[in-house]
Amino acid sequence: MRLKGKVTMITGSTRGLGKELAIGFAKEGSDMVIHGRNIEKAKAVAKEIEELGVRASAVSGDVSLSRDVEQMVEEAVRSFGRVDILINNAGVNPFILEAEKIGEEGWDQVLDVNLKGVFLCSQAVGKRMMKQGGGKIINMASAAGILGEQGFLPYCVSKAGVIMLTRVLAYEWSRYHILVNAIAPGIVAGGMNTPILKKEPLVSGLASQIPLKRLANPEEIVQIALFLASEDSSYINGATLLADGGMTGYRPIGFIDLIAEMMKKKGS
């Protein structure tokens, strides 16, 4: 019960890694604010969370729109009086394309959610944390924001931006006792990678390019987030914790080449 008495808000927590984070934090005693674009789905997850013995509320909105974000945070504060921990988990990666084929709309879609959304949510919650005397913000970055990856230009740029955003916010907000850190997972077996898991050759191909020879388990990422949210990490600020099985010390995986190779073998 490391987080008993705390209130945690997690964006994009109706499914995938976000939902796993919500369950993990609730098991540690934190009351939860569940967020999703669909309020009914958010309410359903909040109901599940309450069965773990904590309080939970649901909010909805587009993290890339300041008016939606402000309303979400106001509802969270109205429900619990404060937000002690914010996890910026909401993110998208809707396509795999070479740089010359990416359109302006696709670029904006990824950057608006993955980077602008993290800034807007951090800013809105951060202002409340300043008034309440502190808090913790955890941003979900990615190993792709450090290493780079073929076919994922907007995603890589957005996650690199999250890493720099984390550093600057940590520097500026330390005086308010707000600690800001990030987690940079490699390839996680869940969340937006779920479609990949249905293709065993692709999973095996990806795993073969990772020094640990496997994808990350969502629970492994949850444990890192719990560490950053707890008092165990009281002197960690502005850091990005890599959880990539050693991938960034190796080389880019080359998704487009790997998929092309798979298709070639399938055709033969």
C-alpha positions in Angstrom: 0.0 0.0 0.0 2.7 2.4 -1.0 0.2 4.9 -2.4 -2.5 4.8 0.2 -4.2 8.2 0.5 -2.9 9.4 -2.9 -4.9 10.4 -6.0 -3.6 9.3 -9.4 -4.8 10.4 -12.7 -3.8 8.3 -15.8 -4.6 9.5 -19.3 -5.5 6.8 -21.8 -6.4 4.3 -19.1 -9.4 2.5 -20.5 -7.3 -0.3 -22.1 -3.8 -1.6 -22.7 -0.9 -0.4 -20.6 -3.0 2.5 -19.2 -5.5 0.1 -17.7 -2.7 -2.1 -16.3 -1.2 1.0 -14.7 -4.6 1.9 -13.2 -5.0 -1.6 -11.7 -1.4 -1.7 -10.4 -1.8 1.7 -8.7 -5.2 0.9 -7.2 -3.7 -2.3 -5.7 -1.1 0.0 -4.0 -4.0 2.0 -2.4 -4.2 5.0 -4.7 -7.6 6.5 -5.6 -7.9 6.7 -9.3 -9.0 9.1 -12.0 -9.6 7.0 -15.2 -9.5 8.9 -18.5 -10.5 7.9 -22.0 -12.1 9.5 -25.1 -15.2 7.4 -24.5 -16.8 8.2 -21.1 -18.7 4.9 -20.9 -15.6 2.9 -21.3 -13.9 5.1 -18.7 -16.8 4.5 -16.3 -16.6 0.8 -16.8 -12.9 0.7 -15.9 -13.6 3.0 -12.9 -16.2 0.5 -11.7 -13.6 -2.3 -12.0 -11.1 -0.3 -10.1 -13.5 0.4 -7.2 -13.8 -3.4 -6.7 -10.2 -3.3 -5.6 -11.2 -1.3 -2.6 -10.3 2.3 -3.7 -12.3 5.2 -5.0 -12.4 5.9 -8.7 -13.9 8.4 -11.0 -14.1 8.7 -14.8 -13.3 11.6 -17.1 -13.2 11.9 -20.8 -11.8 14.4 -23.3 -9.2 15.0 -26.0 -5.8 15.5 -24.4 -4.7 17.7 -27.4 -7.4 20.3 -26.7 -6.8 22.6 -23.8 -10.5 23.1 -23.0 -11.0 19.3 -22.7 -7.9 19.0 -20.5 -9.0 21.8 -18.2 -12.4 20.2 -17.8 -10.9 16.8 -17.1 -8.6 18.2 -14.4 -11.4 20.2 -12.8 -13.6 17.1 -12.6 -10.8 15.2 -11.0 -10.2 17.9 -8.4 -13.9 18.2 -7.8 -14.1 14.4 -7.1 -11.0 14.1 -4.8 -9.9 17.6 -3.9 -6.4 17.0 -5.4 -4.2 15.1 -7.8 -1.0 13.8 -6.3 0.3 11.7 -9.3 -0.3 12.3 -13.0 0.7 9.6 -15.6 0.7 10.9 -19.1 0.0 7.6 -20.9 -2.3 8.6 -23.8 -0.6 8.1 -27.1 -1.1 7.1 -30.7 1.0 5.6 -33.5 -1.5 5.0 -36.3 0.7 4.3 -39.2 4.1 2.9 -40.4 5.3 5.0 -43.3 8.6 6.2 -44.8 9.2 9.9 -44.1 8.5 11.0 -47.7 5.0 9.5 -47.5 3.8 11.1 -44.3 1.1 13.8 -44.8 0.6 16.9 -42.7 -2.5 15.6 -41.1 -0.8 12.4 -40.0 2.1 14.3 -38.6 -0.2 16.6 -36.6 -2.3 13.7 -35.3 0.7 12.1 -33.7 2.4 15.2 -32.4 -0.8 16.7 -31.0 -1.6 13.7 -28.9 1.8 12.4 -28.0 3.6 15.7 -27.2 1.1 18.6 -27.1 -1.2 16.4 -25.0 1.5 15.6 -22.5 2.3 19.3 -22.2 -1.3 20.4 -21.7 -2.1 17.7 -19.1 1.2 18.4 -17.2 0.5 22.2 -17.3 -3.1 21.8 -16.0 -2.3 19.4 -13.3 1.0 21.1 -12.5 -0.8 24.3 -11.6 -2.9 22.4 -9.0 0.2 20.6 -7.7 1.9 24.0 -7.1 -1.0 25.1 -5.0 -1.2 21.9 -3.0 2.5 21.8 -2.3 3.9 19.2 -4.7 3.2 16.0 -6.7 4.7 13.6 -9.2 4.3 13.5 -12.9 5.3 10.4 -14.9 5.5 10.7 -18.7 5.4 7.6 -21.0 8.2 8.2 -23.5 9.7 5.4 -25.6 13.0 3.9 -26.5 12.1 5.0 -30.0 12.5 8.6 -28.8 16.2 7.8 -28.1 17.1 5.3 -30.7 14.9 6.3 -33.6 13.1 3.8 -35.9 12.5 3.4 -39.6 8.8 4.1 -40.5 8.0 5.9 -37.2 9.3 9.4 -37.7 6.4 11.4 -36.1 6.2 8.9 -33.2 10.0 9.0 -32.6 10.0 12.8 -32.7 7.1 13.1 -30.4 8.7 10.8 -27.8 12.0 12.5 -28.1 10.0 15.7 -27.3 8.5 14.1 -24.3 12.0 13.3 -22.9 13.1 16.9 -23.3 9.7 18.2 -21.9 10.3 16.0 -18.9 13.8 17.4 -18.3 12.7 21.1 -18.6 9.6 20.7 -16.4 11.6 18.9 -13.7 14.1 21.8 -13.8 11.4 24.5 -13.6 9.1 22.9 -11.2 11.5 21.5 -8.6 11.0 24.6 -6.5 7.3 23.6 -6.2 8.3 20.1 -5.0 7.0 18.6 -8.2 9.1 15.7 -9.5 8.8 15.0 -13.2 10.2 11.8 -14.7 9.7 9.6 -17.7 9.7 5.9 -18.6 11.0 4.8 -22.0 9.8 1.3 -22.7 10.9 -0.8 -25.6 8.4 -3.1 -27.3 5.7 -4.0 -24.8 3.5 -7.1 -25.3 0.2 -5.2 -25.1 -1.4 -1.8 -25.7 -0.9 -0.4 -29.2 1.3 -3.4 -30.0 -1.6 -5.9 -29.5 -2.0 -6.4 -33.3 1.6 -7.4 -33.6 1.1 -10.2 -31.0 -1.3 -11.9 -33.4 1.6 -12.5 -35.9 4.0 -14.9 -34.4 6.7 -14.5 -37.1 6.7 -10.8 -36.4 6.9 -11.2 -32.6 9.8 -13.7 -33.1 11.5 -11.3 -35.5 11.2 -8.4 -33.1 12.3 -10.4 -30.1 15.4 -11.6 -32.0 16.6 -8.0 -32.3 16.4 -7.4 -28.5 19.3 -8.5 -26.4 17.0 -10.1 -23.8 15.2 -11.9 -26.7 11.7 -11.1 -25.6 9.2 -8.3 -25.5 8.5 -6.5 -22.2 5.6 -7.6 -20.0 3.2 -4.7 -19.2 3.6 -5.5 -15.4 7.3 -4.7 -15.7 6.5 -1.2 -16.9 3.8 -0.9 -14.1 6.5 -1.7 -11.5 8.8 1.1 -12.8 5.9 3.6 -12.6 5.1 2.5 -9.1 8.7 3.1 -8.1 8.7 6.6 -9.6 5.3 7.4 -7.9 6.5 6.2 -4.5 8.8 7.8 -1.9 11.4 5.2 -3.0 12.3 7.6 -5.8 12.4 10.8 -3.8 15.7 12.0 -5.3 15.0 11.1 -8.9 13.9 14.1 -11.0 14.1 14.8 -14.7 15.2 11.2 -15.5 14.1 9.0 -18.3 14.2 5.3 -17.2 14.9 2.9 -20.1 13.1 -0.4 -20.0 13.9 -1.8 -23.4 15.8 -5.1 -22.8 19.0 -3.5 -24.0 17.6 -2.4 -27.3 19.0 1.1 -27.4 22.5 -0.3 -26.9 22.1 -2.5 -29.9 20.6 -1.0 -33.1 17.3 0.0 -34.6 15.0 -2.9 -35.4 13.9 -1.8 -38.9 10.1 -2.4 -38.8 9.6 -1.8 -42.5 12.4 -4.1 -43.5 11.2 -6.8 -41.1 7.6 -6.6 -42.4 8.8 -6.6 -46.0 10.8 -9.7 -45.3 7.8 -11.4 -43.7 5.6 -10.6 -46.7 8.3 -11.9 -49.0 8.4 -15.2 -47.2 4.6 -15.4 -47.1 4.5 -14.9 -50.9 7.1 -17.7 -51.4 
